[in-house]
Amino acid sequence: MNITPLGERVLLKQIKTKEEKTKSGLIIPKSSTEKKEGEVISVGVLENGKEIPLKKGDIVIYGGYSHEEIEINGEKHLIVDFKDIVAKIEK
């Protein structure tokens, strides 16, 4: 299934975080360490007709709370406004 976001939006596959343990063995819940990172799956088009400067496979950090959650093939995905993407992670 191909999904292309409309307008200035980006489709992300959410990257899951692992539970962490302290040296003393306490488990830190995922909710308190969750990083808002995602892998770009598809991108829309900027209002002025230019391409969004991201490509499939890029890893980004996003903010905000106005994203849409959808499930594709049993995996959690997000549709995020381009303005809510705050950084691109370079490897």
N, C-alpha and C positions, 0 to 999 in steps of 0.2 A: 504494500500500500504506500503510495506517495502522497505526502501532505506538504503543501507549500503554504506557509503563512501569508496572509494578505497584509499589505501596508508595511509599516515599520515594525514588524514583529519577527521573532526568531524562534524556531522550534528547537528545543534542547532535550537531550536525554539526561535526566538527573543522575549525577554521580553519587553513589551511596557512600556514606562514611561508616567506618568500623567503630565498634565500641572500644573504648580505651580503658586501661587499668592503670592505677597509680602504683608506685613501688610497693606500697603496703597491701596491695591486692584489691582496693576498692574499685568497683566498676563505675565509670563515668558514663551516664546515659547518652545515647546518640543525640537526643534533642538539645543537650547543652553544648555539644561540640560540633553540631551540624554546620558544615560550610556550604554555602550556596554556590556550588560548582556544577557546571553542566557541559556536555559535549554538543556542539552544534550539529544538527541533523539537516536543517533546511533554513533558508533565509528569505525574507520578503524583499521589498523594494522601498527605498527612501521616498519621501514625499516629492522630492524634486526629480525623481526618475532614475537617480543614480543607484548603484548597487550598494548594499550594506557591506562594509569592509570586513566580512567574516566569511569563512568557507567551511564546508562540511569537515568535521573532525577537529576543528579548533576547540580548545578547552577555555571556558570563560567563567568569570565570577559575576553573579547577578545579584541585584538588591531588589528592594521593593516587595510589595505583597499583592500586587494586582495581576499576577500571572494566572493563566488557566491551566489546570491539571487535566491531562487526558491519558488514557491507557492505550498503547499500541502494541499488539502481540504480547500482552501480559506484562509489559514494562511501563513504568511511570515516565511520562514526558511532560514538558511544560511549554506553553506558548508565552513568551516574555516580550514585552515592549523593548525595542532596541535601546531606548533611553535608560532602561533599567540595567543594562549590561555595563558594569563598571570597569572591567579589566579583562584582558586576554592573557592567558598563561602561556608563556613560551617555554618549550622544553629544551 
